Amino acid sequence: MSSDIPPDATRRALVTGLCGAVGAAVVPACGGSRGSDPGPAASPVPGPAPPTAAGGTPPALATTSDIPVGGGRVFPEDLVVVTQPTVGDLRAFDAICTHDGCMLTTVSDATIGCPCHGGRFAITDGTVVSGPAKRALTPRPISVRDGSIVLNP
């Protein structure tokens, strides 16, 4: 060691640097947690693109006979709800409530229901029938191929 640098100066520099590095790693980990509350307007995180069947087409959601006339069915794994207001008139909408981002779970009485705050949407066009939501559901493109309902990309 050189005689003009006190021995405790290097120790102090080491401890100060080490504390700074530990503090820099710990502070970000403590700052962002809000527990289990996702916050207002939680929105779904888009998942991976749906796998494709042979020929590059997405796999079928269901057959047309799986969707009751005057009702519908929720496909949570695809974040979509498919309805059939009248015979042969198939429609699809995002299965996420526009009020607070909850997954829609039921289709009954010609409406799509949200379990979180009781919102209801029309099976014909996704408009709000009742509840706290102010915006209609977003339509999703589907097609029917050989009696199978396919969610278009």
Order of alpha helices (4+ residues) and beta strands (2+ residues): alpha-beta-beta-beta-beta-beta-beta-beta-beta-beta-beta
